[in-house]
Amino acid sequence: MQTRWVIALLLAIPLADTLLLLPVASTIGFVPTVLLVVLTGLLGMLLVRAEGRHTLSKLQRKTATGELPTNELLDGGLLIAAGAFLLTPGIVTDVLGFTLALPFTRYPVRGVLKRYVVRPYLDKQTGGFVSGNVWVGGFPGDDDVVNLDPEEYGRPGDDNS
């Protein structure tokens, strides 16, 4: 993702929070709005803490058995982001935080993250070995490629007759 889109998104979230908090505060009042924001933040942090402990125990279990804890590491990163969103006052950030904190919504987000961020990055770093898009006919652009045509086995230009 380009940097300008990330910056625009980071500026749009507080703007959306402000534009949503003002009508809510005028409807239910200032004090209930503040209490709502504080309550969602506290409940969210308790949820993130519990999910973090669960994810950490799964991570330790997988490492003890010698498996790669990729899903658990991604879950840990998403839980850190959820905690940051839940600590930021606002309704939009609370919705984003709860989306990343609850397991039944975090797992699809993790799948999308693996498909569109992690796999392309690893493919770029490894030359396609992650997704299996590996060049198998020699090196791309190599002029010294072995001709595997059934009639003539050999290198181009060789006379085997």
N, C-alpha and C positions, 0 to 999 in steps of 0.2 A: 504494500500500500504506500502511496506517495506521502511524503511528509506533510504537504499542504492539506491533504484530506484528514490526516490524523489531527492536525492543529484545528481545522474547522470543526471536527467532531468534538474535540475537547472544549472548544468554545461554545458549541451548540448545546451541550448537556447542561451547563449552568444556566444558560439562557432559557432553555425549556423548563428547568426547575423553577426559575423565578416566575416565568409566565404562568406556570401551573400553581405555584404557592400563593400568588396574589389573589386569584379568584377563590381558592379554598379558604384562605384567611378571611376574606370578606364574607364568605358564606357561613362558616362555622365559628369565626372569631379568631383573634390573635392567640390567646392563651391555649385553646384547644389545638390549634395548628402546631404550636411549639411543642405541646405535649405529644401530639401525634408523631412529629419528627423525632423527638427524643425516644419515645417508646419503640418506634420501628428500628431505630439505631441500636437500642439495647437488646431487643429481641433478635435482631440480625446478628449482633456480635455473639450472643449465646449460641445461635445456630451455627455460625462460622466456626466457633470454638469446638463444638461437638463434632461437626463434620471434619474439621482438621485433625482431631484425635483419631477419628475413624480412618481417615485417609492415611495418617501416619502409621497406624497399626497395620493396615494393608500393605503399605510400602515396606515396612520391616519384615512382614511375612514373606513377601515376594523376594526380597533381597536374601533372606535366610535360605530360601529354596533355590536360589541361583537364577531366578527369572528376572527379566528386565522390567522395572516398574514404570513403564512409560505412561500408562493411564494415570497412575497415582501421582506422578510428577506433574502432569498436566492439570489434574484435579487440584493439587497444591497451589499451582500458579493461579488457577481460576478462583480458588478460595481466598488468596491474597487480594486479588482484584475485587472480589465480593466484599471483603472487609473494608477496603478503601472506599468502595461505593456506598456501603452502609454507614460509614462514619461521616460521609459528606451529607450535610443536611439537604433534604429535598425529596420530592416524591418520585421523580424520574430516576434518580440515583438509587433510591430504595428499591424500586422495581428491578433495576438492573442488578443490584446486589443480591436480592432474593432469588432472581433468575440464576445467578451463578452459584448461589449457596445451596439451593435445594437440589438433591441428587437427580430427581426425575427431569429437571430442566437443565442441569449441568451436563449430563451425559450426552444429549444431542449437541450442545454447544461444544463439548470436547471433540465429538466426531467431526463437526464442521471445521474446527480449529486444526485437527490432524489432517484433514483432507486438503484444505486450502492454504494452510500456513506451514505446517511442519513438513509434510511430504514434499511440496515444491522446494522448500529450503534445503532439505536433505538431498533431493535429486540434484539440485544445483551444486551442492558441495561434493557429491560422490559421482557425478557424471551419469546419473540414471540408475544406479544400482539399487536404490530403495524401491522404486516402482517396477523395476525390471525392464526399463527402456534402455537397454544396453546395446551398443553397436557391436555386432558379432562378426562382421565381415572384414576384419582387419581394422586399421585405423581410418577414420573418415578422411578422405582426401589423399589417401596413400596411393601412389601410382604403382607400387609393387604388390598388387593384389593377386592372389592365386586364382586362376580361372578354373572354376569347378564345373564347367560344361561337360556333360558325359562323353562327348565325342573327342574332346581334346583336354586331357589332364596335363597341367603344367603351367608355367608362367607365360604371360603374354610375350610374344616375340621368340620364344624357344621353338626350335624345330625338332619335334620328337619323332618324325617319320623316317 
